[in-house]
């Protein structure tokens, strides 16, 4: 299973610092980063792809106030996430 996440931030550098500092929380949530992208021509939109070992723990990470998906200090203004399986 994979987790695809999109966030929009008004402070990409600040968000990246928070994201980089969240490695241990992601690991504890059973997430392994597979890819991290910025939208072409729009550095405020970031996409993340993770491998998911445990959906329940991963879902907890997406909802946790300390998660970089909710990084108010980095001005996250929009977010969405989807759990995906190979079709």
Protein Blocks (a to p, Z undefined) as FASTA:
>chain_A
ZZddddddfblklmmmmmmmmmmmmmmnopacfbdcddehiakbccdddddfblklmmmm
mmpmkbmklmmknopabdcddddddZZ
